[in-house]
Amino acid sequence: MTGQEENSVPKVKKNGEKGKDEVPQKDAESFSLLDGATSFYPVLQIEMDDQRKVAADSTKSLEERLEAFEDIKDSEIGDTNMARARNIEHQVGLRQIYLKFDGGNPTGTQKDRIAFVQAMDALRRGYDSMTVATCGNYGAAIALAASVAGLKCIIVIPDRFHTKRIKEMEEQGAIIRRVPGNYEDSVKHSVEMAQNEDMYDANPGGINTNIQLKGYAQIAFEIYDELRDAPYAVAVPVSNGTTLAGIYKGFVSLYRRGKTSRIPKIVAGSSYGKNPIVHAFRKNLPKCEDLSPLAVKETEINEPLINWHSIDGDLALEAIRSSGGWAADATDKEMLQFAKLIREKEGMNVLPASTAGLIALLERHTKEHLPGDRYVVLLTGRKT
């Protein structure tokens, strides 16, 4: 990189440097994003109204409802845009970087993928209700999917969280239930409610985890459809680890079926010192270990990433190691800077937390210069 180009690219900390979450006031005001992602309006295309009425109509046959729901899912969920980031490539000295923007889903995140496959699974198995614990984005996705399927939806939220997406959940007909404690306490409450009241359990790490992994595997299939092979690496922001594990599962399936020549290296990025998956990888631990809840401080920027307990963390850690990938931390300041870079150079308005995977990718590139190959970065965000 030239000196001029280097100055225009956000600095990525070197290994061993302490992370700092101080955010310049101006940038903090520009990205007031506790949840960040934003639903499109209308949330689903108007052309889907007839199918939506059929899917939610309990007087219709199950076959009719499933057919209508699947039509909506196939038309509205996934198949998100993947664009080559040529301007960023030139600045960071790495070719070819593709940005997979899952913010194109109806509620603005990849969570629509698992919300809709689970709502369809619930409908097929005869459930009339579903529940999940959430701090924001996942609840919006589940509320929409349940509404489309005509299912009652109860969303459990920690009583100290004040997500902007509650109104959106309620507009889709979801019932909000606040409980004392943190996110993990809310998950426990939701799981117990599912067991006691015969509701479909949509929580990560639960009995329907395999359905969730299959939903996220679709991301790998879409990347393959675009590139006709696996890239060298796929970089993903990580929290509970479900998305990352699902993408890896998809590429393993493609490779075993002879569709790809390799399995990509899985790269995970998360908030500095606040995620058990990254912590376990960096400390070379055999499995994820819980962090101290008191040490995991939430900010408006890192909230989608932080966890003291990553529910599907061991699956994600195995995916990273089995693929020869790596994991790294990102500070709030870095995530804000890279979100700004992507917006200015590539025209995508992304959730700052979703840039953690890109930051982990480029951190490695600054240390050992990655080979000339193809790289895919998963991003989410707000509508552009």
N, C-alpha and C positions, 0 to 999 in steps of 0.2 A: 504493500500500500504506500502511496505517496504521503508525505507529511500532511498535506492539505486534506486528503481523504481520511487519514487516521484521526484528525482532529474533529471530523464531522460524524464519527461513529461513536456511540456510547462506549465508555470504557468497561471492559469485563474484568472483574477482579481476578487476580492470580491465586492459585491454590495456596492456602495458608493465610490469606488476608482476612481480617475480621470483617464481617458484614455490618453495614450500617444502614439502618432503616430511616434515617432522617430524610425527609422529602422537602425540597424547596417549596415554599408557600405557594408560589405561582403555579407550579405543576400540580400540587395537591388540589388547588381550586379547579384546575382544568379537568381533573379526573376524580370527581366525587362519585366513586363507583363501589359502594359496598357490595352490590350484586353485579353491577356492570352490564350484564347482558340485558337486552331489551327485546320484547316480542315485536314481531311485525304486526301491522294493522291493515286489513283484517288478519287475524292470526292464521287462519286457513283461507285458501283461495275461495272466492264466492262460488266458483264452479263446483266446489265440493259440498255445497249446502244440502243437496238432495241425498247424497250418500251419508252425510252426517245425520240427517233425520232418520234414515233407515237404521244406521248402526246403533243409535241410542234408543230405538223404539222397542220396548220389551214385548210388544204384541207381535212383532215380526218373528219369523223362525230364526233359530241360531245360525243356520246356513246363510240366510239373507244378511243378517247383521255382520257376520264375519267377513262375508264378501265385500260389503260396503266399507267396513273398517279397513280391510286390507287395501282396498283401492285408495283410500285416503292416505294410509301409511306409505304406500309405494309412490304416491304422487307428491307428497309433502315432506317426507322425512328422508334425510340423507341426500346422496348424490350432490353434495355441496361442492362449491367451486374450489379448484386448485390452480393457482396461478404461479408462474415463475417470477421470482423476485429479482429481476435483472438489475435494478438500481442498487439494491442492497448487496447483491453479489459483487458488483464492481467495488463497492466501498469496503467490504470485509475480505475480499480476495479469495472467495470460495465459490466455485461453480459446481453444480447447478442447484439452487435452493428453490424449492416449491413450497408455497404457503397454502395449506389446506384449511380453508376458512369455514369451520363448522358453525359460525355465527349465522350462516344462512338458513339454519333450521328455524321452525316457527317461533320458538321462544328464545332463540339466540344462542343456544349452546348445544353441545353434543349429547346432552342428557335427554333430549327428545328421542334419541335413538332407542334407549333402553326403556323409556317411559312408554312408548308406543308398542314395543314388542311385549312388554309385561301386561299392558292393558288388554292386548289381544289374547295373550295367554290366559289372563283372568277370565275374559269373556268365554273363551273356548272351554275352560274347565268349570264353568257354571258359577263363578263368584258373582256377587252383586255389589261388592264393595272392595276397596283397596286402601292401604295406608302406607305412609312413609314418613320418616323424620327428615327434616331438612333445615338448612339455614338460608334458603333462598331459591337458587336456580332450579334445583331438582324438583322442588315442590311445584314450581310453575309448570314444569314439563309434565309431571304426574297429574296435576290438576287438569291440564288440557287433554291429555290422553284419556283420563277417566271420563271426562265430560263427553268426549267423542264416542266413547264406548257405552255411555249411559250407565256408568257405575258410580255409586256413592264413593266419595273420597274424603278421608280424614288425614290431615297433615299435621304432624306434631312438630312444634318449634320450641326451642329453649326460651324460657320466659324473659331472658335478658336480651334476646336478639330482636332487632327492629328492622327487618328487611323491607325494602320498598316493594317487594313483589307480593306481599300479602294481599293487597287489593286485587291484584291480577288473579291470584289463586281463588279468591272469593268470587270474583266475576265469572270464573269458570265453574262455580258451584261447589268448591271445596269447603269443608268445615275445618277451621283452624283450632287446634287444641294446644295451648301453651302449658309446658310442664317445667318444674324447677330443675336447675342444673345446667349441664352443658350439652353439646350435640350428642355425645355418647349416651347420656342419660335419656335423651329424647328417642334415640334408636331403640334402647331397651324398652321404653314405654310403648313404642309403636309395635315392636315385635311381640310383646306380651298381649297387646290389644288384638293383633292379628290372630294369635293362637286362641285367645279366649272368646273372640267374637266371630270366628270363621271368616276373616277378611284376607284378601290377597296381600302377602307381605312383599313390598317392593324395596325393602331396605338393602343396602349393600351388605355383603357378607352373610346373607341369610340363605334360606332354602332355595331361593330362585336366582342365586348368583350365576349359575350356568346360563340361564336365559339372558342375563345382563352381559356376560362375556360374548355370547353370540351376537347380541345387538351391536356391541362395539367392534366385533370382528368385521362388520360391514365396512368400517373405515378402511381396513386393509384391502378389502376387495375393490373398493372404489379407487384406491391408489394404484392397484394393479391394473385396473381398467384404463387408467390414464397413461401409465408408464409402460405397460405390457411386461413388466418385470418388477422385482423388488428394488427399492433404492438402497444405497449403502447404509443409510441410517434414517430412522424416524424419531423425531424429537417431540416429546409430549410433556405438558405440565402435569404434575402429579399431586394428588391429595390422598384419597383412599386407595388409589392404585388400580381401580376397576377398569378405567378407560385404557390404561397402558397394557394391562394384562389381556384385555379383549383384543386389542390391535395385534399383539404378539400371537395370540391364539389364531387369528385370521391368517397371518403370514405363515405360521406353521402348517395350517391346512393347505394353503396354496402351494407351499414347497413340497409337501408330501404327495400332492396330486400332480406334481410335475409341471405346475403352471409357472413357477419362478425358479431362477437358477440359484437362489440363495434366500436366507432369512435375514432381514435387515437388522443392524445393530439398534437396539432400543435405548433411547436416551431420555432420561428423566430429569426434569428441573422442578425445584420447589423453593419455598421461602426459606431464607437463611436460618439454619438450625432449628426449623420448626416442623420437620416432617420425618417420621420414623424410617421411611424407605430410603431417603437420601442419607440419613444418619447411619443406617445399617450398612449401606454400600460403602460409604467413606470410611467407616470403622472396621470394615471386613467382618461384620458379624454374621453368623450362620442364618439368623432370622431377625425379623424386625423386633425391636424392643420398644415398649411404651416410653414416651418422654414424660417429663414432669409436667402435668397440666398447668402448674403455676408459671412454668418457664416459657410456655407457648403464648405469646402476646399477639392479639389480633389487631390489625390495622385495616383501614379501608382498602388498602391495596392487596394485602396478603390473604385476606379472609377466605377466598376460594381454595387456597392451597394448604392452610395450616391444619395440623392434626397432632394430638399427642398419641393417638392410637389410629393407625391406618388399617381399616377393616380388611381390605384385600391386599395388605402390604406384602405378605409373603409371596403371593402370586406375582405381584409386580417385581419384587426383588429377584425371583427366579427368572422372570422374563428378561430382565436386564442382564443378568449374569449368563444365562444360557445363550443369549444372542451375541455376547461379547460387547455389550453396550456399556454405558456408564451413567452416573447420576451426579448432579452438582446443585449447589445452592444459588439463589439469586436474591439480591436485596430489593427492597421497595424502590429505591432510587433507580436501580438498573431496569426494573420492570417498567417504570414510568418512562424512562428514556427510550427504551426499545419500542414501546407502544407509540410514542411520538414519532420515532423513526419510521415505523411501518406505515403510520398514517400519512406522513409527509412524502415518503418515497414510493409507496406502493398503493396508497389510496384506500387502505383498510382501517376501519375504526375498531380496534381490537381491545379486548379486556386486558389491562396491563398484566394481570396474573398469568394470562395464557402465554405470555412471552417467555416464561421461565424455561421451557424446553429449548427455545432458540438460544437463550443465554447459555444454557449448559452445553449446547452444541458448539457455539463460538468460543466458549472458554477453552474447550479441548483444542480447537483449531489454533488458538493463540499459543498453545504450549507445544504442539507437535505437528502442525500443518496437515490437516486432513487431506486425503487423496482427491484428485479430480474425479468426481463421480456425481451421483444424484442424491439429494437430501430432501426430506419432506418434514415440514414443521406444522404441527397441529395448532390452530388458533381458534379462539371463540371471541365473541364480542357483541357489539351493538349493530343494528342495521346501519348501513352506510348511506 
